Each structure stands twice: as structure tokens, then as C-alpha cells.
């Protein structure tokens, strides 16, 4: 079983391979650390032994629900799905001549 720091490195590598490095993400930081608008987050709660996946909206407010997972792979799948949806949603906004949530070269592809 990997440690949280090993999982973080692995997930950062996957994000780079997918070309998502310009997306706003937070990987295994504390819930109050490094919060940013339109950010997708994955955290580990050592008290409950659960992974938490959620997104932030403008002013770093919670968007939707916080999903909890006991299985690391399930949490990663949801996290990566949220990143893919972020790209698709912002590409659609750009095609519709609307402002994206934030600037990223991924919206222009």
C-alpha cells in the first residue's frame, strides 16, 4: 500500500501525462490549505480513513457535494473524471463565446 506522499506523486504524474497541469488542483492538502477558485480537490481524512473528492467554485466556495471513498482507486477515478469534465465544460463555454471559469491553454485546443 502506498503512502499519501507516494499517491500524491503518482497522481501528479498522471495529471502531467493527461496534459492537465494547467488545471487548478489540490492533491492531499488539508481542507483549509491552498484553496483556490474553480479548484478540484482530493484529500485524505486520517480520522475516518476516507478520501474526499470535491470541487470549489468562485470565492473558493463548495460546488456540489463532497464525495467520500474508502478505496483510493475509486477516489482517483472520480477526481480524474471531474478534471475531464472541467476541460469539456470550459471548452464548451469558449465555443459559445462565454467566459471560461479561468484561463487555461486547454480551452483553446
N, C-alpha and C positions, 0 to 999 in steps of 0.2 A: 504494500500500500504506500502510495506516495505521500509526502508531506505537503502541507499547504504551499510552501515555497516552491517545491518541485511542480505542483499542479499549476501554480502561477506562471512559472517559466514555460511550461508546456502550452498553456492557453495563450500566452503572449506570442509564442512561436506559431500557433495555428492562426491567430489573428493576422500576423505578418504574412503568412502563406496565402491567406484569403485576400490579401490586399486591403484589409480593413484598418490599417494602422492610423488612418486619419480620423477614425470614429472616436467619439468620446466614450471611453470605457473606464471602469474601475474594477480591478480584479483583486479580490481578497484584501481589501482595505476595511477598516472599521466603518460602521454605518455613518459616522459623522465626519469621516476623513475624505478629503479630495472630492467633495460633491460639486457637480457642475451641471448647468442646464443641459437638457437633452442627452443625458448620460445613461448608458446601460451598465448595470452593476451586477456582480456576482460576489457573494460574501459567504463566509463560513462562520456559523454560530457555534462556538465550542461548548456553550451551556446546553444546547439542545441537540448538538451533533447533526445539524442540518445546514444545507446550503440554501442560500436565499438568492433569488434572481428577480430583478425588477428594473424599471426604467424611471428616470426623472424627467420632468417637463420643464417649462420655463420657471425661473427663480428656484430651480432645483427642488421643486415640489414633486411628490409622488404621483406617478402617472399609472393608473390601473392598480393592480394588486401585487403584493409581494408573494411570490410562489416559493414554497419550501420543498426541499428534496432531501431524502436521506441518502440517495445514490448520487455520487459525483457525476457519473456519465449522463444521467438524466438532467442534472442541473446545467451541465455544459451544453447539451443539446438545446435546451431552452434558451440559454444565453446566446448561442450562435444563431439560433432562429430569430431572436429579437434583433440581432445585428443585421441579418439579411433583410428583415422587414424594414429596418431603419433606412437602409440603402434604397430599397424598392419604393418606399413611401416618398423619400426626398427626391428621387428621380422623377416620380410622377408629379410632384409639386413643381419642379423645374419645367417639365414638359407642358404643364398647364399655366406657365408664366406666373407662378406664385413663388413666394419666397420659401426657401428650404428652412428647416429648423436652425441650421448653422451651415457654415461653408465647409465643403469637402470636395476634393477633386473627383470623388466617386459619383457625385451627382451629375457631372458633366460627361460621363462616359456613355 
